[in-house]
Amino acid sequence: MQKLNYRSHSLVPYLLLSPTFIVLLLFLYWPSINSVFLSLFKQAPFGRKRIFVGIQNYINLFQDPAYLNSLLRSTLFIIFTITIGLVFSLLLAVILNQNLKGIKFYRVIFFIPYAISPTVAGSLWVFLLNPVAGQVNYLLDLAFNIQVNWLTNSFFAFLAIIIATVWKNMGFNIIFFLAGLQAIPDSVYESAKIDGAGAITIFKDITIPLLSPTTFYLIIMNIIFSVFESFGIVDIMTQGGPADSTNIVIYKLYREMFINFRPGIAAAQSVILLALVIIVTIFHFKYGANNVHYQ
Amino acid sequence: MKKTVLLVLVSLCFIVSFSAAAEEVTIDFWHAMGGHNLEVVNTLVEEFNSSQDQVEVKAQYTGSYNDTLTKTQSAVQTGTAPHIIQIYEIGTQMMLDSGIIMPIEDLGKEVAGDNSFDWDKFLVPVSNYYTMDGKLNSMPFNSSTPILYYDRDAFEEAGLDPNRPPQTFAELKEYARKLTIKNDDGTVERYGFTLGIVGWFVEQMVANQDATLVNNDNGRSARATASNLNEEAAVRFVKLWKEMVDEGIMLNPGRGWDGANQAFSSGRAAMLIESTSSVAGFTENAEAAGFELGTGFLPRPAAANRGGVIIGGASLWTIADHPEEELKATWEFLKWLSEEEQQVYWFENTGYFPVTKAAVEREMNNKFFAENPNYLTAFLQLLLSKKAVSTQGALIGTFPEVRQIVEESVEKTLEGNMTPQAAMDEAAERVNKSLKEYNQLNE
């Protein structure tokens, strides 16, 4: 009797895990496996005809200058958004970490961009950057007498989506930096001050190292954000243009699937993207983790 | 006893209402008409539903043309496709190859056995576009073409004759130069001309020179296998585009329609090329802004043959995989839409062309064209177009992709990375590759 009870209990963890597992299986593993399978075919629109092509889709992709260019663009995009985004967020988080009257109100203000949808964010920036009626050009004109063609020039369009993405994700980064900052005990700062450390030294040698677990986490999250979630902003602001300058991999993939109707090559792109994100994350865990200091 | 009678009565009521409901056939109609046009579609559908009690049409807005096509693809694969879908003109070849459609002429003649329907009632340029293998494949619905819009007051100011819009490429450039106002500090106050980067305009400019976009008679006599984008007609236009932007007499508002529309409406540009479906909007706007709107035909190079414009917009396709009874009901609705009354309503409320001769005649008799000369420009340009494969429009299986390729090439040219010829050579090569792959899959 006792034994039977024990046995039936051993099923309980699996039973409790099963909802999560079913959801993962249906919505994560199954589609992923399916895209690997799809990437080995060429398929006509409406799925009327399907030809097995093996790894030909992958070969074509890596021989396609437009795809290689897109990979390069995406890499630059990720590096810039993460560097600029994290530096700005950290500075703002330090400022917001003070004990001022109404500071909670300011914190909320900074978090708002993260809470609005990418479509709204994109549209806002399109208005702001409008060459004729936009506020940004109006101010630039007043201050320096220059007018920038934000979204019709390759360089500025690329800059524009970086600015918009940084702005959009800043709220998320600030919240985590704030939490990290508040977790650093005052005693550490106090003893540093007693030892005669200046503000910059404290920031450089105490705050930054002690924040490294947060930074480490944020880098991974930001890679994922800028690879996958920048889609909405690109779609609204530039649609990959002008001349492919903002055609980052996730947007190219979308166009291949939903405008060119080529599920095979789109699936191959998503598999490559998945592999790249996994590789970067593993590398980051392996080498980045050495610089993380836990208290 | 009373109870029994009541029970019988009640159940009779149920049976009667139930069977009445069962008699009514429900038809799903997916369309891509958003904003103001959404209401116009809904009004038409409601009118149809209340005009009879056999068919109930359920209209659903499914996003952009592209979204509608995507949704149809997945619906077909899960067996939940609607009866009628609105597909943009560039999806025509894809629909023909899809294997899921029923040509509208087969639907009317064979399934519904309707012998009274006049298949010649449509405007020739419109039915030409959707006629393949000698039969009409989809029901023409919303049709439009591009025309030149200009600010008549600005013309007078610049010493130009407002009754003589530019007719050639050279004139377009010359006029734009005169219409451009530059400030002392070098910034441009008003550009002479603007044009959104939209592949459609390149297609139209090619047709206007009586040239084809792809080989095999624009893909009409056999599947297209090669693109003509790197030939004179297209290159000449892209070259003009670049020269005018470089000279600072034409505003490049970027990809899409909105930027150019804003620039023209706000007086930042004195001329623009846009769809005829915007006539009403621009007229209203010009009145509000206090200038008089003028319209003209698309300009073309002096040396080129006179071609014409291709009908743009979208048409209604029937999905074949439905019971016969529902297909018949589908036909009833489509037939009703093509009637004079509905066509006139559609035209006056959306600005899209009426697609039947009767509706045009009625509008003429009503002096509509005399009172709205800008609509007359649109019609005359369409009706004066040469009847040829060039203006019949290209059939390309991967047309949406081709449009994107063209837009990218124009951008590359305008940015100065490539000469017009080099950019269009690259575009042609990419289109050829895309055609080859498509043809392989659809033999």
Chai-1 contact restraints between the chains, C-beta under 6 A:
chainA,res_idxA,chainB,res_idxB,connection_type,confidence,min_distance_angstrom,max_distance_angstrom,comment,restraint_id
A,A44,B,L441,contact,1.0,0.0,6.0,A-B,restraint_1
A,A44,B,N442,contact,1.0,0.0,6.0,A-B,restraint_2
A,P45,B,M94,contact,1.0,0.0,6.0,A-B,restraint_3
A,F46,B,Q73,contact,1.0,0.0,6.0,A-B,restraint_4
A,F46,B,V76,contact,1.0,0.0,6.0,A-B,restraint_5
A,F46,B,S98,contact,1.0,0.0,6.0,A-B,restraint_6
A,G47,B,Q77,contact,1.0,0.0,6.0,A-B,restraint_7
A,R48,B,G99,contact,1.0,0.0,6.0,A-B,restraint_8
A,K49,B,L441,contact,1.0,0.0,6.0,A-B,restraint_9
A,V132,B,R268,contact,1.0,0.0,6.0,A-B,restraint_10
A,L151,B,G254,contact,1.0,0.0,6.0,A-B,restraint_11
A,T152,B,N252,contact,1.0,0.0,6.0,A-B,restraint_12
A,T152,B,G254,contact,1.0,0.0,6.0,A-B,restraint_13
A,S154,B,E415,contact,1.0,0.0,6.0,A-B,restraint_14
A,Q239,B,R255,contact,1.0,0.0,6.0,A-B,restraint_15
A,G241,B,R255,contact,1.0,0.0,6.0,A-B,restraint_16
A,G241,B,E411,contact,1.0,0.0,6.0,A-B,restraint_17
A,P242,B,E411,contact,1.0,0.0,6.0,A-B,restraint_18
A,A243,B,E411,contact,1.0,0.0,6.0,A-B,restraint_19
A,A243,B,K412,contact,1.0,0.0,6.0,A-B,restraint_20
A,A243,B,E415,contact,1.0,0.0,6.0,A-B,restraint_21
A,F258,B,T70,contact,1.0,0.0,6.0,A-B,restraint_22
A,I259,B,P400,contact,1.0,0.0,6.0,A-B,restraint_23
A,N260,B,E401,contact,1.0,0.0,6.0,A-B,restraint_24
